[in-house]
Structures are given as C-alpha cells and as structure tokens.
Amino acid sequence: MTIDEQINLLRRGTAEIIGEDDLRRKLASGVPLRAKLGVDPTAAHVTLGWAVVLRKLRDFQKLGHTACLIIGDFTAMIGDPSGKSKTRKQLTREEVQANVEAVSSQIYKILDPEKTIIYYNKDWLGAMGFEDVIRLASRYTVARIMERDDFTNRWEAHQPIAMHELLYPLCQGMDSVEIKADIELGGTDQKFNNLVGRTLMEQYGLEAQAVMLCPLLVGTDGKDKMSQSLGNYVSVVDTPNDMFGKTMSIPDDLIANWFELCTDVPMDEVREMLVEGKNPRDAKIRLAKEIVALYHSVEVADDAEQFFIETFSKRNQPVDAPEFTLSVSEPLSVVDIVVAVGAADSRGAAKKLVQAGAVSLEGEKVSDLGATFGSNDLNGKVLRVGKKLFLKLIC
C-alpha cells in the first residue's frame, strides 16, 4: 500500500491525527512502528466503545506494525480524571487485578496476539521513589495542567480537584517515554493526556509520538458515551442473542456511526443502505449481524437474526417501540413499573394485569408480583402491557 492508502485506512473512524506529517514520515521509513494504547482496567468487560480504539490498533497490526498495549494496573488506582466532574473512586490492587484478569482474554478477540506486546505500567511507575515523582512533577507546570477543560470547569465550579489527579497525565506520559512509542491511540477525551506524552518524550530526548484520536461511541441509549456504569453498553463477550438485540435497540440516527466505528463495512455501502425510502430497520439488522459475526461467527450471526425475528416478530412485538424514560434509583417492583409507565391507575389495577399474564419484558412474561428490576435489567428493554402497549424503557 502507498502511504496515502495507509493513511486512508487509518483515517476511518478517526477524529484527529496530531503530528500527521511525523506519522507519514514514520510510515515511509519502512521500519515497523510501535503503536501504543493505554487502558485502565476499571471494569471487567471490553465494550464496543473500548473496541473502537482496539480495532484501530488492529489496523496498525494489519500494516505490519506492533501493538503496544499498556495495562494501567498502576494508573487505574489513581483514576483517569478525563471528562469527570468529580474525583474518581480509587480502586484497590485487588479490584484492579480482578479486572486485568477479566479483560486479558477479551482483548484478543480483536488484536493479533502474535503482533501484540503487553506491558503493565506498575513495572515502572510502581518502582519510582518519591524523589523520582518530584522530578517528574517538575517537568510540567500547574498552568499547563489547568488548561484541560475538566479541571478548569471543576475549578470554576468550586469543586474539589485532588492532587493525585494532577499527576495522572504525567503518569500516562511516562508510559510513552518508557516504551518509546511512535504513535499513541486514544479516544477524543484522551487528547490532553496524549499531548503530555509528546511533551515528555521530547524532554527526555526522544522523538515525539504522533497522536491518533478516535470518537467516543454513543451507547445503546442514544445519549451518553457507552459505559458499563450506565448500562448502555454491548460487551464483546455478550451472548450472540444479547449482542444482536442490544444493537437492534439503538436509535436510527446512530446506525451510520456504529457501522463506521464498529465494523469494516465500506461506508459507501452503508450510505446506500440508508438512502431515503429504505427501511432503516434493514440496515440495523445488517449492522447487528456484522457485529455478532466479528466476535462470534457468520453462522452464529445468522442464528441470532433468526432468534430475534422469532422473539419479536412472531410475538408481534415492535422492534422500534416508543421510548419511555424511567427513573430507577433503586430496584422497582413490576407493579411499580406498570404504574410508573401509566399502564394502570393504581397498584391494585397493576397487580391484576401482572396476575393475568398481561405484562412481559423482552418477550418474557412477568407473573411474579414480587419480581424487582434494577436499571441494568430495564434499560433498553421493551415492556409490554396488554396487547397494544409497548414501551422501550430508558433508565
């Protein structure tokens, strides 16, 4: 491939390339590059949102380069302040290690293990003494740190900023110094941290890394960034039927974006699927099949499609049911849910509907009056009451 062809491949699903001229020169050198991605194991699943940058790292592998994946077993205990309006909860070593073990095998559903080097930043950050930390802190000013929006916003709102949060970008920058990264990948929320890496590399006499930023994938709720804490995520280890069904629940206006960030389907083909007059449901089914095929197999994707059709179509349950926003601060009983959505005027009337078998969630009847459901159980699911009321619950 020519350099332009390589750049075009890498541009797909990319919001910004910082130091693109440097990247072109590095690609033209013919020397395999070290493409870095740092991930903090703060949760136990690799989601499709996380997979966006992992898939970009895989593109570098396809071009003959080495994926340098840094597991932030040290930085996860600090908590990345990027995009946060308050200080993150600090994880214990035990919590971090449990998450590391959980995500390690999931990563290779995307990356080629033969072209991947795994690092743990506890190996160098954990070995630093207090004098080393002071010397590192001296390489960056408070004024520069306060340029990042999340810190500025919290400062102006008189919200606390803990001292250890100010060190996080420097820790991530040291990761780049230690492995001598040629390019660092990250989400758009990582721009500041990645640029700190460029600065520190130059201060340590190294060639500065280029930076490639990927958009943040919006979750199945169609509103917020995909997040395990919000329950609006699809995991790469979800069952095929869950993966298919969750994908089918996304709003139509996300279809093209999910195709671009989550699949390899050419975008010209995607645009043809979404021309005016065509049913977006057909495009969404194709999207769901592509995603299931990536993480399971084509045959399994066919089976998941058939299951979905049988579950929703044969039960006359609409795929695109109207959305209903339900506030769930603590688990709700099925009776409370029926009342909350306005399907019954009283708890007594709601109980009668449940007892009559008129209430179902995702096609499954709920007949136990004592059944309770949390936000993760309800978000994105279709509630049916009677023969005609269908609501897609958003929590």
C-alpha positions as CSV (number, residue, x, y, z in Angstrom):
1,M,0.0,0.0,0.0
2,T,1.1,3.5,-0.7
3,I,1.5,5.9,2.2
4,D,-1.7,7.7,1.2
5,E,-3.6,4.4,1.1
6,Q,-2.3,3.5,4.5
7,I,-3.3,6.9,5.9
8,N,-6.8,6.4,4.3
9,L,-7.1,3.1,6.1
10,L,-6.1,4.6,9.4
11,R,-8.4,7.6,9.0
12,R,-11.6,5.6,9.1
13,G,-13.1,6.1,12.5
14,T,-10.6,8.7,13.4
15,A,-11.5,12.2,14.7
16,E,-8.0,13.8,14.6
17,I,-4.4,13.0,13.9
18,I,-1.8,15.2,15.7
19,G,1.6,15.2,14.1
20,E,0.3,13.7,10.8
21,D,3.4,14.7,8.9
22,D,5.5,12.9,11.5
23,L,3.3,9.8,11.1
24,R,3.7,9.9,7.3
25,R,7.4,10.1,7.7
26,K,7.5,7.2,10.2
27,L,5.3,5.1,7.9
28,A,7.6,5.9,4.9
29,S,10.7,4.8,6.8
30,G,9.6,1.1,6.4
31,V,10.6,0.4,10.0
32,P,7.8,-1.3,12.0
33,L,6.2,1.3,14.3
34,R,5.3,0.9,18.0
35,A,1.6,1.8,18.2
36,K,0.7,2.4,21.9
37,L,-2.7,2.2,23.6
38,G,-3.0,2.5,27.3
39,V,-6.1,1.0,29.0
40,D,-7.0,1.3,32.7
41,P,-8.8,-1.9,33.9
42,T,-11.5,-0.1,35.8
43,A,-14.2,-2.6,34.7
44,A,-14.5,-6.2,33.8
45,H,-15.7,-6.0,30.2
46,V,-14.3,-4.9,26.9
47,T,-17.2,-2.9,25.4
48,L,-17.8,-1.9,21.7
49,G,-16.8,1.6,22.8
50,W,-13.4,0.4,24.1
51,A,-13.2,-1.8,20.9
52,V,-13.1,1.3,18.7
53,V,-9.5,2.1,19.6
54,L,-8.6,-1.6,19.9
55,R,-9.8,-2.0,16.3
56,K,-7.7,1.0,15.2
57,L,-4.7,-0.7,16.9
58,R,-5.5,-3.8,14.9
59,D,-5.3,-1.7,11.7
60,F,-1.7,-0.9,12.6
61,Q,-1.1,-4.6,13.0
62,K,-2.5,-5.2,9.6
63,L,0.0,-2.8,8.2
64,G,2.9,-4.7,9.8
65,H,3.3,-2.7,13.0
66,T,3.5,-3.7,16.6
67,A,0.6,-3.1,19.0
68,C,2.0,-2.0,22.4
69,L,-0.9,-2.4,24.9
70,I,-0.3,-0.9,28.3
71,I,-2.4,-2.2,31.0
72,G,-2.7,0.6,33.6
73,D,-2.6,-1.6,36.7
74,F,-0.9,1.3,38.4
75,T,-2.8,4.3,36.9
76,A,-6.2,2.5,37.5
77,M,-5.6,3.0,41.2
78,I,-5.5,6.8,40.5
79,G,-8.4,7.0,38.2
80,D,-8.3,9.0,34.9
81,P,-9.9,12.4,35.5
82,S,-10.6,12.9,31.8
83,G,-14.2,14.1,31.3
84,K,-15.0,13.7,35.0
85,S,-16.9,16.3,37.0
86,K,-15.7,14.8,40.3
87,T,-12.8,12.7,41.6
88,R,-13.0,9.1,40.7
89,K,-13.2,6.4,43.3
90,Q,-9.7,4.9,43.7
91,L,-9.6,1.1,43.1
92,T,-7.8,-1.3,45.3
93,R,-5.0,-3.5,43.9
94,E,-7.3,-6.5,44.3
95,E,-10.1,-4.8,42.3
96,V,-7.6,-3.8,39.6
97,Q,-6.1,-7.3,39.3
98,A,-9.6,-8.9,39.1
99,N,-10.4,-6.6,36.1
100,V,-7.0,-7.2,34.5
101,E,-7.7,-11.0,34.5
102,A,-11.2,-10.5,33.2
103,V,-10.2,-8.3,30.2
104,S,-7.0,-10.0,29.2
105,S,-8.6,-12.8,27.1
106,Q,-11.3,-10.4,25.7
107,I,-8.6,-8.2,24.1
108,Y,-7.5,-11.0,21.8
109,K,-11.0,-11.1,20.2
110,I,-9.7,-8.0,18.4
111,L,-5.9,-7.9,18.4
112,D,-3.5,-10.4,16.8
113,P,-1.6,-11.9,19.8
114,E,1.5,-12.5,17.5
115,K,1.8,-8.8,17.0
116,T,0.9,-7.6,20.4
117,I,3.2,-6.7,23.4
118,I,1.5,-6.4,26.7
119,Y,3.1,-4.0,29.3
120,Y,2.0,-3.2,32.9
121,N,2.8,0.3,34.0
122,K,3.1,-0.8,37.6
123,D,6.5,-2.1,36.5
124,W,8.0,1.4,36.1
125,L,5.5,3.7,37.9
126,G,5.4,1.4,40.9
127,A,9.2,1.4,41.1
128,M,9.5,5.2,41.3
129,G,10.6,6.7,44.6
130,F,9.3,10.0,46.0
131,E,12.3,11.9,44.6
132,D,11.5,10.5,41.2
133,V,7.9,11.7,41.4
134,I,9.1,15.2,42.4
135,R,11.5,15.3,39.4
136,L,8.7,14.2,37.1
137,A,6.3,16.8,38.5
138,S,8.9,19.5,37.9
139,R,8.7,18.9,34.1
140,Y,5.1,20.3,33.8
141,T,3.5,23.4,35.2
142,V,0.2,23.8,37.0
143,A,-0.8,26.4,34.4
144,R,-0.5,23.8,31.6
145,I,-2.3,21.1,33.7
146,M,-5.2,23.6,34.3
147,E,-5.6,24.1,30.6
148,R,-7.6,20.9,30.4
149,D,-11.4,21.5,30.4
150,D,-12.4,19.1,33.1
151,F,-10.0,20.7,35.6
152,T,-10.9,24.2,34.6
153,N,-14.7,23.5,34.8
154,R,-14.3,21.9,38.3
155,W,-12.1,24.8,39.5
156,E,-14.6,27.4,38.3
157,A,-17.5,25.5,39.9
158,H,-15.5,25.3,43.2
159,Q,-15.5,21.5,43.0
160,P,-12.5,19.6,44.5
161,I,-9.5,18.6,42.5
162,A,-7.3,16.1,44.3
163,M,-3.5,16.4,44.0
164,H,-3.1,12.8,42.7
165,E,-5.4,13.7,39.7
166,L,-2.9,16.3,38.6
167,L,-0.3,13.6,38.3
168,Y,-2.3,11.3,36.1
169,P,-1.4,12.9,32.8
170,L,2.3,12.7,33.8
171,C,2.0,9.0,34.6
172,Q,0.4,8.3,31.2
173,G,3.1,10.4,29.5
174,M,5.8,8.4,31.3
175,D,4.3,5.2,29.7
176,S,5.1,6.6,26.3
177,V,8.6,7.5,27.4
178,E,9.3,4.0,28.8
179,I,8.2,2.1,25.7
180,K,9.4,4.7,23.2
181,A,6.1,4.9,21.4
182,D,5.9,6.1,17.8
183,I,2.2,6.8,18.0
184,E,-0.4,6.8,20.7
185,L,-4.0,6.0,20.2
186,G,-6.9,7.1,22.4
187,G,-10.4,8.5,22.5
188,T,-11.0,12.2,22.0
189,D,-11.2,12.5,25.7
190,Q,-7.6,11.5,25.9
191,K,-6.2,14.4,23.9
192,F,-4.6,16.2,26.8
193,N,-3.0,13.1,28.2
194,N,-1.6,12.1,24.8
195,L,-0.2,15.6,24.3
196,V,1.6,15.4,27.6
197,G,3.2,12.2,26.3
198,R,4.5,14.1,23.3
199,T,6.0,16.8,25.6
200,L,7.6,14.4,28.0
201,M,9.2,12.4,25.2
202,E,10.9,15.5,23.8
203,Q,12.1,16.5,27.3
204,Y,13.7,13.0,27.7
205,G,15.5,13.4,24.3
206,L,13.1,11.1,22.4
207,E,11.3,11.6,19.1
208,A,7.8,12.8,20.0
209,Q,4.9,10.3,19.3
210,A,2.2,11.1,16.9
211,V,-1.3,11.0,18.3
212,M,-4.4,9.5,16.8
213,L,-7.8,10.2,18.4
214,C,-11.0,8.2,17.9
215,P,-14.5,9.4,18.5
216,L,-16.3,8.2,21.6
217,L,-19.0,5.6,20.8
218,V,-22.5,6.6,21.9
219,G,-24.2,3.8,23.9
220,T,-27.4,2.0,23.2
221,D,-29.5,4.7,24.9
222,G,-28.5,7.1,22.1
223,K,-27.5,9.8,24.6
224,D,-24.3,9.1,26.6
225,K,-20.9,7.6,25.9
226,M,-21.0,3.8,26.1
227,S,-20.3,2.9,29.7
228,Q,-20.6,-0.1,31.9
229,S,-21.7,2.1,34.8
230,L,-24.6,3.5,32.8
231,G,-25.7,0.0,31.5
232,N,-25.8,1.3,27.9
233,Y,-23.1,-1.0,26.6
234,V,-22.5,-4.0,24.4
235,S,-19.7,-6.3,25.6
236,V,-17.5,-8.3,23.1
237,V,-18.3,-11.4,25.3
238,D,-22.1,-10.9,25.3
239,T,-24.1,-13.8,24.0
240,P,-24.9,-13.6,20.3
241,N,-28.6,-13.0,21.0
242,D,-27.9,-10.3,23.6
243,M,-25.4,-8.6,21.3
244,F,-27.8,-8.7,18.4
245,G,-30.8,-7.5,20.5
246,K,-28.8,-4.6,22.1
247,T,-27.6,-3.4,18.7
248,M,-31.2,-3.5,17.3
249,S,-32.2,-1.2,20.2
250,I,-30.0,1.7,19.2
251,P,-31.7,4.8,17.7
252,D,-31.7,5.0,13.9
253,D,-29.5,8.1,13.9
254,L,-26.6,6.1,15.3
255,I,-26.7,3.4,12.6
256,A,-24.1,5.0,10.2
257,N,-21.8,5.9,13.1
258,W,-21.9,2.4,14.6
259,F,-21.1,1.0,11.1
260,E,-18.1,3.2,10.8
261,L,-16.7,2.6,14.3
262,C,-17.7,-1.0,15.0
263,T,-17.5,-2.8,11.6
264,D,-15.4,-2.9,8.4
265,V,-18.3,-2.4,6.0
266,P,-17.4,0.2,3.4
267,M,-19.1,3.5,4.1
268,D,-20.3,3.9,0.5
269,E,-22.2,0.6,1.1
270,V,-23.6,2.0,4.4
271,R,-24.8,5.2,2.7
272,E,-26.6,3.2,0.1
273,M,-28.4,1.2,2.8
274,L,-29.6,4.4,4.4
275,V,-30.9,6.4,1.4
276,E,-34.3,7.9,1.7
277,G,-37.1,5.5,1.2
278,K,-35.3,2.4,2.5
279,N,-36.3,1.0,5.9
280,P,-33.5,1.7,8.4
281,R,-34.5,-1.5,10.2
282,D,-32.9,-3.5,7.4
283,A,-29.6,-1.6,7.8
284,K,-29.8,-2.1,11.6
285,I,-30.2,-5.9,11.1
286,R,-27.2,-5.9,8.8
287,L,-25.3,-3.9,11.5
288,A,-26.2,-6.4,14.2
289,K,-25.2,-9.3,12.1
290,E,-21.8,-7.7,11.2
291,I,-21.1,-7.1,14.9
292,V,-22.1,-10.6,16.0
293,A,-20.0,-12.1,13.2
294,L,-16.9,-10.2,14.3
295,Y,-17.0,-11.5,17.8
296,H,-18.6,-14.9,17.2
297,S,-19.1,-16.2,13.6
298,V,-21.1,-15.6,10.5
299,E,-23.2,-18.8,11.2
300,V,-23.9,-17.7,14.7
301,A,-24.9,-14.2,13.4
302,D,-27.5,-15.9,11.2
303,D,-28.9,-17.8,14.1
304,A,-29.0,-14.6,16.2
305,E,-31.0,-12.9,13.5
306,Q,-33.5,-15.8,13.3
307,F,-33.8,-15.8,17.1
308,F,-34.5,-12.0,17.1
309,I,-37.2,-12.4,14.4
310,E,-38.9,-15.2,16.2
311,T,-38.7,-13.4,19.5
312,F,-40.0,-10.0,18.3
313,S,-41.9,-10.5,15.0
314,K,-43.7,-13.7,15.9
315,R,-44.8,-12.3,19.2
316,N,-45.9,-9.2,17.3
317,Q,-43.6,-7.1,19.5
318,P,-42.4,-4.0,17.6
319,V,-38.7,-3.5,17.3
320,D,-38.9,0.3,17.3
321,A,-41.3,0.7,20.3
322,P,-41.8,4.3,21.7
323,E,-39.2,5.2,24.3
324,F,-40.2,5.9,27.9
325,T,-37.7,7.4,30.4
326,L,-38.0,5.6,33.7
327,S,-36.2,6.9,36.8
328,V,-34.6,4.0,38.7
329,S,-32.6,5.0,41.7
330,E,-33.3,1.6,43.4
331,P,-34.8,-1.7,42.1
332,L,-38.5,-1.3,41.3
333,S,-41.2,-4.0,41.6
334,V,-43.1,-5.0,38.4
335,V,-46.2,-3.4,39.9
336,D,-44.4,-0.1,40.4
337,I,-43.1,-0.2,36.9
338,V,-46.6,-0.8,35.4
339,V,-47.9,2.2,37.4
340,A,-44.9,4.4,36.6
341,V,-45.4,4.0,32.8
342,G,-49.1,4.9,33.1
343,A,-50.4,1.4,32.2
344,A,-52.5,1.2,35.4
345,D,-54.2,3.9,37.6
346,S,-53.3,2.1,40.8
347,R,-51.2,-0.6,42.3
348,G,-54.3,-2.8,42.6
349,A,-55.0,-2.5,38.9
350,A,-51.4,-3.2,38.1
351,K,-51.4,-6.3,40.2
352,K,-54.4,-7.6,38.3
353,L,-52.5,-7.1,35.0
354,V,-49.5,-9.0,36.3
355,Q,-51.6,-11.8,37.6
356,A,-53.5,-12.0,34.3
357,G,-50.2,-12.6,32.5
358,A,-50.6,-9.3,30.6
359,V,-47.1,-8.0,31.5
360,S,-43.9,-9.0,29.8
361,L,-40.3,-7.7,29.5
362,E,-38.3,-8.5,26.3
363,G,-41.0,-11.1,25.4
364,E,-40.8,-12.9,28.7
365,K,-43.9,-12.9,30.9
366,V,-43.5,-11.4,34.4
367,S,-46.1,-13.1,36.6
368,D,-44.3,-12.9,40.0
369,L,-45.8,-9.9,41.9
370,G,-42.6,-9.8,44.0
371,A,-40.2,-9.5,41.0
372,T,-37.9,-6.5,41.1
373,F,-35.7,-4.9,38.4
374,G,-32.8,-2.5,38.5
375,S,-31.7,-0.1,35.9
376,N,-29.4,-2.6,34.2
377,D,-32.3,-5.1,34.0
378,L,-34.6,-2.5,32.4
379,N,-32.5,-0.1,30.3
380,G,-33.2,-0.6,26.5
381,K,-35.7,-3.4,27.2
382,V,-39.2,-3.5,25.7
383,L,-42.0,-3.6,28.2
384,R,-45.4,-4.9,27.0
385,V,-48.6,-4.4,28.9
386,G,-51.7,-5.9,27.4
387,K,-52.0,-6.4,23.7
388,K,-51.2,-2.9,22.4
389,L,-48.9,-1.0,24.8
390,F,-45.2,-1.5,24.0
391,L,-42.5,0.8,25.5
392,K,-38.8,0.8,25.2
393,L,-37.5,1.7,28.7
394,I,-34.7,4.2,29.1
395,C,-33.2,4.4,32.6
